Amino acid sequence: MKKIIVILFSVLLFASCKKEEKIEVKETSFEKPVNPLNELKYANAVDFYCKMDIKKFGVSDTVTYKGKLYGFCSKMCKDEFLKTPEKYLASK
């Protein structure tokens, strides 16, 4: 019985020692998508609701409030701002 276990162990050990395959990785370049909203000047640098840095991560929605343009990362953040804009502007 011991011989069978030793033989099985040897076969399994030998089968697991196959050569490593080399995987070639091609280098790709990543370009940020062009978003014309990111080129505009905003009165805020950070999304009022979620506190995301819109200068770094970009803008997906905007609102003009009292003559100033504000940028937001999403429609949800813009909608939350519009519920009580004075609250967010006071904490600015």
A tleap script that builds the chain and sets N, CA, C and O, in Angstrom:
source leaprc.protein.ff14SB
mol = sequence {
  NMET LYS LYS ILE ILE VAL ILE LEU PHE SER
  VAL LEU LEU PHE ALA SER CYS LYS LYS GLU
  GLU LYS ILE GLU VAL LYS GLU THR SER PHE
  GLU LYS PRO VAL ASN PRO LEU ASN GLU LEU
  LYS TYR ALA ASN ALA VAL ASP PHE TYR CYS
  LYS MET ASP ILE LYS LYS PHE GLY VAL SER
  ASP THR VAL THR TYR LYS GLY LYS LEU TYR
  GLY PHE CYS SER LYS MET CYS LYS ASP GLU
  PHE LEU LYS THR PRO GLU LYS TYR LEU ALA
  SER CLYS
}
set mol.1.N position { 0.817 -1.187 0.000 }
set mol.1.CA position { 0.000 0.000 0.000 }
set mol.1.C position { 0.863 1.253 0.000 }
set mol.1.O position { 0.556 2.238 -0.672 }
set mol.2.N position { 1.965 1.197 0.778 }
set mol.2.CA position { 2.856 2.352 0.840 }
set mol.2.C position { 3.488 2.619 -0.518 }
set mol.2.O position { 3.678 3.774 -0.899 }
set mol.3.N position { 3.815 1.562 -1.249 }
set mol.3.CA position { 4.426 1.723 -2.572 }
set mol.3.C position { 3.469 2.423 -3.529 }
set mol.3.O position { 3.889 3.265 -4.322 }
set mol.4.N position { 2.193 2.082 -3.461 }
set mol.4.CA position { 1.196 2.694 -4.345 }
set mol.4.C position { 1.071 4.184 -4.033 }
set mol.4.O position { 0.980 5.001 -4.949 }
set mol.5.N position { 1.067 4.541 -2.763 }
set mol.5.CA position { 0.962 5.946 -2.374 }
set mol.5.C position { 2.189 6.717 -2.839 }
set mol.5.O position { 2.065 7.836 -3.338 }
set mol.6.N position { 3.363 6.134 -2.683 }
set mol.6.CA position { 4.601 6.795 -3.117 }
set mol.6.C position { 4.600 6.967 -4.629 }
set mol.6.O position { 5.007 8.020 -5.121 }
set mol.7.N position { 4.165 5.986 -5.365 }
set mol.7.CA position { 4.112 6.056 -6.822 }
set mol.7.C position { 3.115 7.124 -7.263 }
set mol.7.O position { 3.421 7.916 -8.154 }
set mol.8.N position { 1.921 7.160 -6.654 }
set mol.8.CA position { 0.921 8.173 -6.990 }
set mol.8.C position { 1.439 9.579 -6.686 }
set mol.8.O position { 1.262 10.499 -7.484 }
set mol.9.N position { 2.071 9.734 -5.545 }
set mol.9.CA position { 2.627 11.026 -5.173 }
set mol.9.C position { 3.702 11.466 -6.170 }
set mol.9.O position { 3.747 12.633 -6.557 }
set mol.10.N position { 4.560 10.544 -6.583 }
set mol.10.CA position { 5.616 10.852 -7.556 }
set mol.10.C position { 5.033 11.253 -8.903 }
set mol.10.O position { 5.519 12.187 -9.541 }
set mol.11.N position { 4.001 10.553 -9.333 }
set mol.11.CA position { 3.366 10.868 -10.614 }
set mol.11.C position { 2.718 12.253 -10.546 }
set mol.11.O position { 2.850 13.043 -11.481 }
set mol.12.N position { 2.028 12.548 -9.463 }
set mol.12.CA position { 1.398 13.852 -9.311 }
set mol.12.C position { 2.438 14.965 -9.242 }
set mol.12.O position { 2.239 16.031 -9.825 }
set mol.13.N position { 3.514 14.737 -8.556 }
set mol.13.CA position { 4.582 15.726 -8.455 }
set mol.13.C position { 5.217 15.969 -9.820 }
set mol.13.O position { 5.479 17.115 -10.183 }
set mol.14.N position { 5.462 14.921 -10.567 }
set mol.14.CA position { 6.053 15.050 -11.896 }
set mol.14.C position { 5.098 15.751 -12.860 }
set mol.14.O position { 5.540 16.539 -13.695 }
set mol.15.N position { 3.806 15.479 -12.760 }
set mol.15.CA position { 2.823 16.083 -13.656 }
set mol.15.C position { 2.655 17.567 -13.374 }
set mol.15.O position { 2.343 18.341 -14.279 }
set mol.16.N position { 2.861 17.966 -12.128 }
set mol.16.CA position { 2.692 19.377 -11.797 }
set mol.16.C position { 3.928 20.207 -12.136 }
set mol.16.O position { 3.879 21.434 -12.052 }
set mol.17.N position { 5.004 19.586 -12.506 }
set mol.17.CA position { 6.251 20.299 -12.815 }
set mol.17.C position { 6.408 20.559 -14.307 }
set mol.17.O position { 7.506 20.400 -14.840 }
set mol.18.N position { 5.362 20.947 -14.983 }
set mol.18.CA position { 5.485 21.219 -16.408 }
set mol.18.C position { 6.089 22.611 -16.611 }
set mol.18.O position { 6.108 23.432 -15.694 }
set mol.19.N position { 6.568 22.852 -17.794 }
set mol.19.CA position { 7.218 24.124 -18.102 }
set mol.19.C position { 6.237 25.278 -18.017 }
set mol.19.O position { 5.057 25.134 -18.340 }
set mol.20.N position { 6.747 26.445 -17.569 }
set mol.20.CA position { 5.921 27.640 -17.514 }
set mol.20.C position { 5.777 28.222 -18.910 }
set mol.20.O position { 6.746 28.297 -19.665 }
set mol.21.N position { 4.593 28.621 -19.237 }
set mol.21.CA position { 4.353 29.254 -20.520 }
set mol.21.C position { 4.563 30.752 -20.385 }
set mol.21.O position { 4.077 31.371 -19.438 }
set mol.22.N position { 5.275 31.324 -21.319 }
set mol.22.CA position { 5.484 32.764 -21.304 }
set mol.22.C position { 4.334 33.432 -22.045 }
set mol.22.O position { 3.973 33.040 -23.155 }
set mol.23.N position { 3.781 34.430 -21.416 }
set mol.23.CA position { 2.676 35.174 -22.021 }
set mol.23.C position { 3.204 36.537 -22.428 }
set mol.23.O position { 3.758 37.279 -21.617 }
set mol.24.N position { 3.021 36.845 -23.686 }
set mol.24.CA position { 3.482 38.130 -24.189 }
set mol.24.C position { 2.374 39.160 -24.018 }
set mol.24.O position { 1.247 38.972 -24.476 }
set mol.25.N position { 2.724 40.254 -23.346 }
set mol.25.CA position { 1.754 41.312 -23.098 }
set mol.25.C position { 2.090 42.491 -23.994 }
set mol.25.O position { 3.200 43.021 -23.962 }
set mol.26.N position { 1.118 42.886 -24.785 }
set mol.26.CA position { 1.328 44.029 -25.653 }
set mol.26.C position { 0.991 45.297 -24.908 }
set mol.26.O position { 0.003 45.356 -24.176 }
set mol.27.N position { 1.801 46.299 -25.092 }
set mol.27.CA position { 1.578 47.569 -24.423 }
set mol.27.C position { 0.504 48.355 -25.166 }
set mol.27.O position { 0.561 48.514 -26.385 }
set mol.28.N position { -0.463 48.837 -24.420 }
set mol.28.CA position { -1.520 49.634 -25.017 }
set mol.28.C position { -1.531 51.010 -24.377 }
set mol.28.O position { -1.116 51.184 -23.232 }
set mol.29.N position { -1.996 51.949 -25.111 }
set mol.29.CA position { -2.075 53.300 -24.557 }
set mol.29.C position { -3.531 53.623 -24.250 }
set mol.29.O position { -4.440 53.220 -24.976 }
set mol.30.N position { -3.731 54.346 -23.179 }
set mol.30.CA position { -5.068 54.735 -22.772 }
set mol.30.C position { -5.202 56.234 -22.921 }
set mol.30.O position { -4.412 57.002 -22.370 }
set mol.31.N position { -6.198 56.638 -23.663 }
set mol.31.CA position { -6.458 58.056 -23.833 }
set mol.31.C position { -7.806 58.372 -23.214 }
set mol.31.O position { -8.787 57.656 -23.416 }
set mol.32.N position { -7.834 59.466 -22.451 }
set mol.32.CA position { -9.104 59.891 -21.869 }
set mol.32.C position { -10.052 60.277 -22.993 }
set mol.32.O position { -9.637 60.913 -23.962 }
set mol.33.N position { -11.305 59.903 -22.874 }
set mol.33.CA position { -12.261 60.325 -23.892 }
set mol.33.C position { -12.428 61.838 -23.859 }
set mol.33.O position { -12.380 62.459 -22.797 }
set mol.34.N position { -12.622 62.410 -25.017 }
set mol.34.CA position { -12.790 63.850 -25.110 }
set mol.34.C position { -14.197 64.206 -24.651 }
set mol.34.O position { -15.187 63.722 -25.201 }
set mol.35.N position { -14.268 65.052 -23.647 }
set mol.35.CA position { -15.547 65.500 -23.112 }
set mol.35.C position { -15.530 67.025 -23.118 }
set mol.35.O position { -14.775 67.622 -22.351 }
set mol.36.N position { -16.325 67.665 -23.944 }
set mol.36.CA position { -16.298 69.131 -24.017 }
set mol.36.C position { -16.668 69.804 -22.700 }
set mol.36.O position { -16.300 70.957 -22.477 }
set mol.37.N position { -17.391 69.105 -21.822 }
set mol.37.CA position { -17.735 69.685 -20.523 }
set mol.37.C position { -16.501 69.908 -19.648 }
set mol.37.O position { -16.498 70.789 -18.789 }
set mol.38.N position { -15.461 69.114 -19.866 }
set mol.38.CA position { -14.249 69.253 -19.063 }
set mol.38.C position { -13.440 70.493 -19.433 }
set mol.38.O position { -12.545 70.888 -18.687 }
set mol.39.N position { -13.739 71.103 -20.558 }
set mol.39.CA position { -13.005 72.278 -21.012 }
set mol.39.C position { -13.582 73.584 -20.471 }
set mol.39.O position { -12.956 74.636 -20.601 }
set mol.40.N position { -14.762 73.529 -19.869 }
set mol.40.CA position { -15.412 74.742 -19.371 }
set mol.40.C position { -14.847 75.162 -18.020 }
set mol.40.O position { -14.225 74.358 -17.324 }
set mol.41.N position { -15.061 76.414 -17.652 }
set mol.41.CA position { -14.633 76.946 -16.353 }
set mol.41.C position { -15.817 76.854 -15.387 }
set mol.41.O position { -16.921 77.301 -15.697 }
set mol.42.N position { -15.572 76.276 -14.229 }
set mol.42.CA position { -16.624 76.081 -13.240 }
set mol.42.C position { -16.348 76.892 -11.985 }
set mol.42.O position { -15.199 77.202 -11.671 }
set mol.43.N position { -17.412 77.232 -11.274 }
set mol.43.CA position { -17.289 77.971 -10.016 }
set mol.43.C position { -16.875 77.048 -8.868 }
set mol.43.O position { -16.522 77.524 -7.789 }
set mol.44.N position { -16.914 75.765 -9.089 }
set mol.44.CA position { -16.506 74.801 -8.070 }
set mol.44.C position { -15.440 73.863 -8.635 }
set mol.44.O position { -15.397 73.596 -9.836 }
set mol.45.N position { -14.581 73.369 -7.741 }
set mol.45.CA position { -13.557 72.399 -8.140 }
set mol.45.C position { -13.906 70.998 -7.652 }
set mol.45.O position { -13.346 70.006 -8.117 }
set mol.46.N position { -14.842 70.933 -6.708 }
set mol.46.CA position { -15.248 69.667 -6.105 }
set mol.46.C position { -16.773 69.564 -6.180 }
set mol.46.O position { -17.484 70.544 -5.957 }
set mol.47.N position { -17.261 68.374 -6.495 }
set mol.47.CA position { -18.703 68.125 -6.520 }
set mol.47.C position { -19.249 68.382 -5.113 }
set mol.47.O position { -18.735 67.828 -4.141 }
set mol.48.N position { -20.271 69.205 -5.001 }
set mol.48.CA position { -20.810 69.574 -3.702 }
set mol.48.C position { -21.378 68.380 -2.938 }
set mol.48.O position { -21.232 68.303 -1.718 }
set mol.49.N position { -22.014 67.464 -3.630 }
set mol.49.CA position { -22.714 66.361 -2.958 }
set mol.49.C position { -21.771 65.222 -2.563 }
set mol.49.O position { -21.742 64.826 -1.398 }
set mol.50.N position { -21.006 64.696 -3.511 }
set mol.50.CA position { -20.169 63.522 -3.224 }
set mol.50.C position { -18.713 63.868 -2.952 }
set mol.50.O position { -17.924 62.987 -2.610 }
set mol.51.N position { -18.344 65.133 -3.096 }
set mol.51.CA position { -16.988 65.634 -2.810 }
set mol.51.C position { -15.917 65.103 -3.759 }
set mol.51.O position { -14.737 65.081 -3.410 }
set mol.52.N position { -16.323 64.672 -4.966 }
set mol.52.CA position { -15.359 64.205 -5.957 }
set mol.52.C position { -14.670 65.399 -6.617 }
set mol.52.O position { -15.306 66.418 -6.885 }
set mol.53.N position { -13.392 65.272 -6.873 }
set mol.53.CA position { -12.619 66.322 -7.535 }
set mol.53.C position { -12.962 66.323 -9.027 }
set mol.53.O position { -12.519 65.447 -9.769 }
set mol.54.N position { -13.746 67.300 -9.458 }
set mol.54.CA position { -14.189 67.314 -10.855 }
set mol.54.C position { -13.090 67.767 -11.806 }
set mol.54.O position { -13.159 67.485 -13.002 }
set mol.55.N position { -12.083 68.460 -11.300 }
set mol.55.CA position { -10.963 68.845 -12.168 }
set mol.55.C position { -10.123 67.624 -12.522 }
set mol.55.O position { -9.567 67.543 -13.618 }
set mol.56.N position { -10.032 66.685 -11.603 }
set mol.56.CA position { -9.234 65.484 -11.828 }
set mol.56.C position { -10.016 64.405 -12.582 }
set mol.56.O position { -9.488 63.779 -13.501 }
set mol.57.N position { -11.274 64.192 -12.190 }
set mol.57.CA position { -12.048 63.081 -12.741 }
set mol.57.C position { -13.058 63.476 -13.808 }
set mol.57.O position { -13.626 62.607 -14.469 }
set mol.58.N position { -13.288 64.758 -13.983 }
set mol.58.CA position { -14.165 65.204 -15.056 }
set mol.58.C position { -15.593 65.477 -14.620 }
set mol.58.O position { -15.997 65.185 -13.494 }
set mol.59.N position { -16.332 66.044 -15.545 }
set mol.59.CA position { -17.708 66.481 -15.308 }
set mol.59.C position { -18.635 65.729 -16.250 }
set mol.59.O position { -18.309 65.520 -17.419 }
set mol.60.N position { -19.802 65.319 -15.733 }
set mol.60.CA position { -20.782 64.685 -16.621 }
set mol.60.C position { -22.100 65.440 -16.646 }
set mol.60.O position { -22.957 65.155 -17.482 }
set mol.61.N position { -22.278 66.409 -15.735 }
set mol.61.CA position { -23.505 67.197 -15.729 }
set mol.61.C position { -23.203 68.572 -15.147 }
set mol.61.O position { -22.300 68.727 -14.326 }
set mol.62.N position { -23.975 69.573 -15.587 }
set mol.62.CA position { -23.760 70.950 -15.140 }
set mol.62.C position { -25.078 71.623 -14.805 }
set mol.62.O position { -26.151 71.170 -15.204 }
set mol.63.N position { -24.972 72.702 -14.070 }
set mol.63.CA position { -26.136 73.533 -13.787 }
set mol.63.C position { -25.642 74.973 -13.643 }
set mol.63.O position { -24.552 75.222 -13.129 }
set mol.64.N position { -26.465 75.910 -14.106 }
set mol.64.CA position { -26.186 77.329 -13.899 }
set mol.64.C position { -27.119 77.808 -12.803 }
set mol.64.O position { -28.340 77.696 -12.912 }
set mol.65.N position { -26.524 78.347 -11.737 }
set mol.65.CA position { -27.302 78.822 -10.600 }
set mol.65.C position { -26.806 80.216 -10.240 }
set mol.65.O position { -25.622 80.405 -9.959 }
set mol.66.N position { -27.701 81.181 -10.247 }
set mol.66.CA position { -27.401 82.582 -9.961 }
set mol.66.C position { -26.226 83.087 -10.805 }
set mol.66.O position { -25.333 83.775 -10.312 }
set mol.67.N position { -26.256 82.724 -12.087 }
set mol.67.CA position { -25.277 83.225 -13.036 }
set mol.67.C position { -23.925 82.538 -13.020 }
set mol.67.O position { -23.026 82.939 -13.759 }
set mol.68.N position { -23.758 81.510 -12.195 }
set mol.68.CA position { -22.491 80.771 -12.140 }
set mol.68.C position { -22.709 79.338 -12.601 }
set mol.68.O position { -23.754 78.737 -12.352 }
set mol.69.N position { -21.699 78.807 -13.279 }
set mol.69.CA position { -21.756 77.440 -13.797 }
set mol.69.C position { -21.090 76.495 -12.803 }
set mol.69.O position { -19.947 76.700 -12.394 }
set mol.70.N position { -21.834 75.453 -12.425 }
set mol.70.CA position { -21.317 74.450 -11.499 }
set mol.70.C position { -21.280 73.090 -12.201 }
set mol.70.O position { -22.191 72.750 -12.956 }
set mol.71.N position { -20.235 72.328 -11.950 }
set mol.71.CA position { -20.070 71.006 -12.553 }
set mol.71.C position { -20.293 69.905 -11.533 }
set mol.71.O position { -20.015 70.075 -10.346 }
set mol.72.N position { -20.802 68.764 -12.013 }
set mol.72.CA position { -21.100 67.631 -11.147 }
set mol.72.C position { -20.667 66.341 -11.822 }
set mol.72.O position { -20.594 66.255 -13.048 }
set mol.73.N position { -20.383 65.345 -11.005 }
set mol.73.CA position { -19.934 64.061 -11.555 }
set mol.73.C position { -21.094 63.247 -12.119 }
set mol.73.O position { -20.888 62.369 -12.957 }
set mol.74.N position { -22.325 63.536 -11.659 }
set mol.74.CA position { -23.478 62.764 -12.143 }
set mol.74.C position { -24.757 63.586 -12.017 }
set mol.74.O position { -24.785 64.628 -11.363 }
set mol.75.N position { -25.800 63.099 -12.650 }
set mol.75.CA position { -27.103 63.756 -12.580 }
set mol.75.C position { -27.641 63.693 -11.160 }
set mol.75.O position { -28.279 64.639 -10.697 }
set mol.76.N position { -27.392 62.594 -10.466 }
set mol.76.CA position { -27.871 62.462 -9.097 }
set mol.76.C position { -27.273 63.545 -8.197 }
set mol.76.O position { -27.989 64.148 -7.398 }
set mol.77.N position { -25.976 63.794 -8.322 }
set mol.77.CA position { -25.332 64.826 -7.507 }
set mol.77.C position { -25.894 66.209 -7.841 }
set mol.77.O position { -26.109 67.033 -6.951 }
set mol.78.N position { -26.130 66.452 -9.133 }
set mol.78.CA position { -26.715 67.730 -9.534 }
set mol.78.C position { -28.113 67.884 -8.950 }
set mol.78.O position { -28.455 68.953 -8.443 }
set mol.79.N position { -28.923 66.838 -9.012 }
set mol.79.CA position { -30.288 66.893 -8.481 }
set mol.79.C position { -30.296 67.138 -6.973 }
set mol.79.O position { -31.136 67.883 -6.469 }
set mol.80.N position { -29.369 66.515 -6.258 }
set mol.80.CA position { -29.275 66.737 -4.810 }
set mol.80.C position { -28.877 68.178 -4.512 }
set mol.80.O position { -29.384 68.781 -3.567 }
set mol.81.N position { -27.973 68.730 -5.313 }
set mol.81.CA position { -27.569 70.128 -5.154 }
set mol.81.C position { -28.759 71.057 -5.370 }
set mol.81.O position { -28.945 72.011 -4.614 }
set mol.82.N position { -29.557 70.789 -6.385 }
set mol.82.CA position { -30.682 71.653 -6.731 }
set mol.82.C position { -31.806 71.628 -5.688 }
set mol.82.O position { -32.626 72.545 -5.654 }
set mol.83.N position { -31.857 70.604 -4.846 }
set mol.83.CA position { -32.874 70.560 -3.791 }
set mol.83.C position { -32.648 71.672 -2.764 }
set mol.83.O position { -33.595 72.315 -2.312 }
set mol.84.N position { -31.377 71.887 -2.402 }
set mol.84.CA position { -31.025 72.934 -1.413 }
set mol.84.C position { -29.688 73.569 -1.791 }
set mol.84.O position { -28.694 73.366 -1.093 }
set mol.85.N position { -29.647 74.329 -2.874 }
set mol.85.CA position { -28.359 74.883 -3.329 }
set mol.85.C position { -27.722 75.846 -2.331 }
set mol.85.O position { -26.498 75.883 -2.209 }
set mol.86.N position { -28.521 76.614 -1.627 }
set mol.86.CA position { -27.962 77.577 -0.678 }
set mol.86.C position { -27.202 76.880 0.451 }
set mol.86.O position { -26.208 77.406 0.952 }
set mol.87.N position { -27.671 75.696 0.850 }
set mol.87.CA position { -26.989 74.916 1.885 }
set mol.87.C position { -25.581 74.533 1.428 }
set mol.87.O position { -24.619 74.644 2.187 }
set mol.88.N position { -25.476 74.083 0.181 }
set mol.88.CA position { -24.185 73.651 -0.340 }
set mol.88.C position { -23.259 74.852 -0.594 }
set mol.88.O position { -22.055 74.779 -0.348 }
set mol.89.N position { -23.824 75.934 -1.078 }
set mol.89.CA position { -23.010 77.121 -1.354 }
set mol.89.C position { -22.535 77.783 -0.062 }
set mol.89.O position { -21.458 78.378 -0.039 }
set mol.90.N position { -23.313 77.690 1.005 }
set mol.90.CA position { -22.908 78.257 2.298 }
set mol.90.C position { -21.724 77.491 2.877 }
set mol.90.O position { -20.866 78.080 3.533 }
set mol.91.N position { -21.672 76.181 2.639 }
set mol.91.CA position { -20.569 75.364 3.163 }
set mol.91.C position { -19.340 75.410 2.273 }
set mol.91.O position { -18.315 74.807 2.590 }
set mol.92.N position { -19.439 76.117 1.172 }
set mol.92.CA position { -18.328 76.240 0.219 }
set mol.92.C position { -17.242 77.013 0.864 }
set mol.92.O position { -16.200 77.245 0.250 }
savepdb mol mol.pdb
quit
